[in-house]
Amino acid sequence: MPRPNILWYCTDQQRFDTIRALGNKFVRTPTIDALVGEGVAFTHAYCQSPICTPSRASFMSGLYPSRVHNTRNGNDTFPAEAPPLITKLIADSGYECSLIGKFHLVSGGYRPEPRQDDGFTDWWHSHAPRDDWPEGTHDYADWVRAKGGDLNALRDHEDRVPAELHQTTWASERAIEFLTRERSAETPWLLNMNVYDPHPPFIPPKSYADEFNVDDMPGPYFRESDIAHQAKFANVDFQGEVKDPEGRNAKDAQAKYYAMIALIDDQFARILKCLDETGQRENTVIIFTSDHGETLGDHGLMFKGCRFYEGLVRVPLIFSWPGHFQQNVQCDGLVELLDMSATILELCGLDVPDYFQGQSLLPILRGEEDGSTIRDFVRCEYFEALDPFFTGGPGSYATMYRDRTHKLSLYHDQQLGELYDLEKDPWEFEDLWDDTSSAETKADLILKSFHAHVMTSTDVGTKRIAPM
């Protein structure tokens, strides 16, 4: 059997609970719903950092952010000692690999993002969708200009950027261009798509925003006690202030966020239709995921930063390949995005390198394992990741350890922590950190978290060749 094509669609800052087929009746996601129905959805998939660059560096390298030495947004260079990116490994094995959209392994602020040795044939790059990029350095901005648009003016217009000029639409146009290109039937391809939505600012096209009535929105997961609780973490990095839902205008943000996801769904449908029309769907693995989530008003927080609540660190992860993978299966075992990366390598016929910290999900996708237990725990990291949009001190240091029943978050530079029993309290309102009856559980998880961090982040150096 020929090696499959890979359509890897990664959104930006999309929470796990934003798909109708997986329980959210307020969103409109028929295309993603159909993918859930014909594939395998991992309902407890976790990113390895709650912000963009370290999360992407992690799943592109196969290492935790601290291990790959890439833990913050805004960094100048990618570590020279890092292993090859997975797209480089895949391209070297004979795949045609191309990028559409965001990459963000290093800073794209105030400059075009420098390329890595990434293996991509096409580099249709787009970072933040604004219009101050030099011509020839930002494919989306050039595309809008060629159509007579001005992104800065449109973003400030009451109707916002119309759907026909939106970054998500541009990404679909480039994908269709890629998919309809003449190529040898013997050459498999991998298309790494990275749309910018539903990343803030929440400015969907007006035609999409009008679909979602603010008054119909359920609002964030919030209790009045959240205000006092978050005050404990006043010196821990986060974007913006802690406010109640009214102060945040959280339902309005939620409606706009869902509108952006509806546009993603419509444009994703165009790509899948093109796969069908060109006869490539049968031999194409489709993966849908996101780099991290969004607090969206939960616990009085908006956007992202140094916290590890479910809405921020748990993301969609769906695989589809009818005839080869199980269909209409939802697995609730704990998964990391590192496991997605290992799975992609194995799908491409490559051995997963010894240093890789993910594990392949293929046995579950093929129905050889049931997926109820995948990992004993998952981890997430935030190390000195302060960027100009954050407030606070020099940058926070924190880790999350989550097993099947509990989540422990440690803010190492502040001597603070949080502990939640996720079976009884899935939306993390009852912090057990100071609860004396939970002291034994807390001590056990702190020790396990410490061991996990040492084992996953320690680099012991070059290969040993002699006893001494």
Residue pairs with C-beta under 8 A, 6 or more apart in sequence:
2 186
2 188
2 283
3 94
3 95
3 188
3 347
3 348
3 349
4 188
4 283
4 284
4 285
4 321
4 324
4 347
5 188
5 189
5 190
5 191
5 280
5 283
5 284
5 285
6 95
6 188
6 189
6 190
6 191
6 284
6 285
6 287
6 344
6 347
6 348
7 191
7 193
7 271
7 275
7 284
7 285
7 286
7 287
8 190
8 191
8 192
8 193
8 287
8 289
8 344
9 193
9 195
9 268
9 271
9 286
9 287
9 288
9 289
10 192
10 193
10 194
10 195
10 289
10 290
10 291
11 194
11 195
11 197
11 198
11 261
11 264
11 288
11 289
11 290
11 291
11 316
12 52
12 102
12 194
12 195
12 196
12 197
12 198
12 199
12 290
12 291
13 52
13 198
13 199
13 200
13 290
13 291
13 292
13 293
13 294
13 304
14 198
14 261
14 290
14 293
14 294
14 315
14 316
15 290
15 293
15 294
15 296
15 311
15 312
15 314
15 315
16 22
16 43
16 45
16 293
16 310
16 311
16 314
16 315
16 316
17 23
17 24
17 311
17 314
18 24
18 27
18 29
18 198
18 257
18 258
18 261
18 316
19 27
19 29
19 32
19 33
19 36
19 41
19 316
20 27
20 28
20 29
20 30
20 32
20 33
21 29
21 32
21 33
21 36
21 37
21 41
22 36
22 41
22 43
22 316
22 330
26 212
26 216
26 217
26 218
26 258
27 258
27 261
27 262
28 211
28 258
28 261
28 262
28 265
29 261
29 262
29 265
30 265
30 269
31 265
31 266
31 268
31 269
31 272
32 265
32 268
32 288
32 316
32 318
35 286
35 288
35 318
35 320
36 318
36 328
36 330
37 327
37 328
38 320
38 322
38 327
38 328
39 286
39 318
39 319
39 320
39 321
39 322
39 325
39 326
39 327
39 328
39 329
40 318
40 319
40 320
40 325
40 326
40 327
40 329
40 330
40 331
40 364
40 365
40 371
41 316
41 317
41 318
41 329
41 330
41 331
42 317
42 318
42 319
42 331
42 333
42 335
42 361
42 371
42 374
43 330
43 331
43 332
44 314
44 332
44 333
44 334
44 335
44 378
45 289
45 314
45 315
45 316
45 317
45 335
45 336
45 337
45 340
46 313
46 314
46 315
46 334
46 335
46 336
46 337
46 378
46 379
46 380
46 402
47 55
47 58
47 290
47 291
47 292
47 293
47 313
47 314
47 315
47 336
47 337
47 380
48 54
48 55
48 58
48 59
48 64
48 65
48 336
48 337
48 338
48 379
48 380
48 381
49 55
49 58
49 65
49 71
49 292
49 380
49 381
49 382
49 385
50 292
50 293
50 304
50 305
50 306
50 307
50 308
50 312
50 313
50 380
50 382
51 72
51 73
51 292
51 304
51 305
51 382
51 385
52 73
52 102
52 104
52 291
52 292
53 70
53 72
53 73
53 74
53 75
53 104
53 105
53 106
53 107
54 65
54 70
54 71
54 72
54 73
54 381
54 382
54 383
54 385
55 65
55 291
55 292
55 337
56 103
56 104
56 105
56 291
57 65
57 68
57 70
57 78
57 82
57 105
58 64
58 65
58 68
58 70
58 337
58 338
59 86
59 291
59 337
59 338
59 340
59 341
59 358
60 85
60 86
60 87
60 105
60 341
61 68
61 70
61 82
61 83
61 85
61 86
62 83
62 86
62 338
62 341
62 342
62 345
62 352
62 353
62 355
62 356
62 357
62 358
63 82
63 83
63 338
63 355
63 356
63 357
64 338
64 357
64 379
64 381
64 456
64 457
65 71
65 381
65 383
66 381
66 383
66 453
66 456
66 457
67 357
67 456
67 457
67 458
67 459
68 79
68 82
68 83
69 79
69 81
69 82
70 78
70 79
70 82
70 105
71 381
71 382
71 383
71 384
71 385
72 383
72 384
72 385
72 386
72 387
72 395
73 104
73 107
73 385
73 387
74 107
74 109
74 387
74 388
75 106
75 107
76 106
76 107
77 106
77 114
78 105
78 106
78 116
83 353
83 355
84 92
84 117
85 105
85 116
85 117
85 118
85 119
86 341
86 344
86 345
87 97
87 99
87 118
87 119
87 120
87 190
87 192
88 117
88 118
88 119
89 119
89 345
89 350
89 353
90 97
90 119
90 190
90 344
90 345
90 348
90 350
91 97
91 119
91 120
91 121
91 190
92 119
93 348
93 349
93 350
94 187
94 188
95 187
95 188
95 189
95 190
95 348
96 121
96 183
96 187
96 188
96 189
96 190
97 118
97 119
97 120
97 121
97 189
97 190
97 191
97 192
98 120
98 121
98 122
98 123
98 124
98 178
98 189
98 190
98 191
98 192
99 118
99 120
99 122
99 123
99 124
99 125
99 192
99 194
100 122
100 124
100 126
100 171
100 174
100 175
100 178
100 191
100 192
100 193
100 194
101 124
101 125
101 126
101 140
101 167
101 171
101 193
101 194
101 195
101 196
102 108
102 125
102 126
102 127
102 194
102 195
102 196
103 113
103 118
103 125
103 194
104 113
104 127
105 113
105 116
106 113
106 114
106 116
107 113
108 127
108 128
109 388
112 125
112 133
112 134
112 137
112 138
113 125
113 127
115 123
120 192
122 174
122 178
123 139
124 139
124 140
124 174
125 137
125 138
125 139
125 140
126 138
126 139
126 140
126 141
126 167
126 170
126 171
126 196
127 133
127 138
127 196
128 196
129 140
129 141
129 151
129 155
129 161
129 166
129 167
129 196
130 141
130 151
130 152
130 155
131 141
131 144
131 145
131 150
131 151
131 152
131 153
132 152
133 141
135 142
135 145
136 142
139 170
139 174
140 167
140 170
140 171
141 151
143 170
143 173
144 150
144 151
144 165
144 170
147 165
149 161
149 165
151 161
151 165
154 160
154 161
154 162
154 165
155 161
155 201
155 203
158 206
159 205
159 206
160 203
160 204
160 205
160 206
160 209
161 167
161 203
161 205
162 205
162 206
162 207
163 169
163 205
163 207
163 208
163 263
166 197
166 205
166 263
167 195
167 196
167 197
168 195
168 196
168 197
168 260
168 263
168 264
168 267
169 263
169 267
171 193
171 194
171 195
171 267
172 267
172 268
172 270
172 271
175 191
175 193
175 271
175 274
176 270
176 271
176 274
178 189
178 191
179 191
179 271
179 274
179 275
179 278
179 280
180 274
180 278
183 189
188 348
190 344
190 348
193 271
195 264
195 267
197 204
197 260
197 261
197 263
197 264
198 257
198 260
198 261
198 264
198 294
200 294
200 303
202 253
202 256
202 257
202 260
203 256
204 256
204 259
204 260
204 262
204 263
205 259
205 263
208 259
208 260
208 262
208 263
209 255
209 256
209 259
211 259
211 262
212 255
212 256
212 258
212 259
212 262
213 255
214 251
214 252
214 255
215 251
216 255
217 251
217 254
217 255
217 258
218 254
219 245
219 250
219 251
219 254
219 297
220 245
220 248
220 250
220 254
220 295
220 296
220 297
220 298
220 299
221 298
221 299
221 311
221 427
221 428
221 429
222 244
222 245
222 250
222 297
222 298
222 299
222 300
223 429
224 244
225 429
226 242
226 299
226 300
226 429
227 242
227 244
227 300
229 299
229 431
230 242
230 299
230 300
230 301
231 242
232 416
233 307
233 411
233 414
233 416
235 392
235 393
235 396
235 414
236 305
236 306
236 307
236 392
236 396
236 398
236 411
236 414
236 416
237 305
237 306
237 382
237 385
237 386
237 390
237 391
237 392
237 395
237 396
238 301
238 303
238 304
238 305
238 306
238 307
238 390
238 391
238 392
239 302
239 303
239 304
239 305
239 389
239 390
239 391
240 301
240 302
240 303
240 391
242 299
242 300
242 301
243 300
243 302
244 300
245 251
245 297
248 297
248 300
248 302
250 296
250 297
250 302
253 296
253 297
253 302
254 296
254 297
257 294
257 296
268 288
272 281
272 286
275 281
275 284
282 322
282 323
284 321
285 319
285 320
285 321
285 324
285 325
285 347
286 318
286 319
286 320
286 321
287 317
287 318
287 319
287 320
287 340
287 344
288 316
288 317
288 318
289 315
289 316
289 317
289 318
289 337
289 340
290 315
290 316
291 315
291 337
292 304
292 312
292 313
292 315
293 304
293 310
293 311
293 312
293 313
293 314
293 315
294 303
294 304
294 311
294 312
295 301
295 302
295 303
295 304
295 307
295 309
295 311
295 312
296 302
296 311
298 309
298 311
298 312
298 427
299 307
299 309
299 428
301 307
301 309
304 312
305 382
305 390
306 382
306 385
306 396
306 398
306 411
307 409
308 380
308 382
308 398
308 400
308 402
308 407
308 409
308 418
309 428
310 426
310 427
310 428
313 380
313 400
315 337
317 335
317 337
317 340
319 325
319 343
319 361
319 365
321 365
324 365
324 366
325 365
325 366
326 364
326 365
326 366
326 367
329 371
331 364
331 370
331 371
331 372
331 374
332 371
332 372
333 364
333 371
333 372
333 373
333 374
333 375
334 374
334 375
334 376
334 377
334 378
334 402
334 403
334 404
335 361
335 374
335 375
335 378
336 358
336 375
336 378
336 379
337 358
338 356
338 357
338 358
338 359
339 358
339 359
339 360
339 361
339 374
339 375
340 358
340 361
341 356
341 358
342 352
342 356
342 358
342 359
342 360
342 361
343 358
343 360
343 361
343 362
343 365
345 351
345 352
345 356
345 360
346 352
346 360
346 362
347 362
352 358
352 359
352 360
357 456
359 374
359 375
361 374
363 369
364 370
364 371
364 374
376 403
376 404
377 401
377 402
377 403
377 448
377 452
378 402
379 399
379 400
379 401
379 402
379 449
379 452
379 453
379 456
380 399
380 400
380 402
381 398
381 399
381 400
381 457
382 396
382 397
382 398
382 399
383 395
383 397
383 398
384 394
384 395
384 396
384 397
385 395
385 396
386 392
386 393
386 394
386 395
386 396
396 411
396 413
396 414
397 411
397 412
397 413
398 409
398 410
398 411
398 412
398 413
399 409
399 410
399 412
399 449
399 453
400 407
400 408
400 409
400 410
401 407
401 408
401 410
401 445
401 448
401 449
401 452
402 408
402 422
403 445
403 448
405 421
405 422
405 423
406 419
406 420
406 421
406 422
406 441
406 445
407 418
407 419
407 420
407 422
407 428
408 417
408 418
408 419
408 442
408 445
408 446
408 449
409 417
409 418
409 419
410 416
410 417
410 446
410 449
411 417
416 433
417 433
417 442
417 446
418 428
418 431
418 433
419 431
419 432
419 433
419 435
419 438
419 441
419 442
419 445
420 428
420 430
420 431
420 432
421 430
421 432
421 438
422 428
424 430
432 438
432 441
432 442
433 442
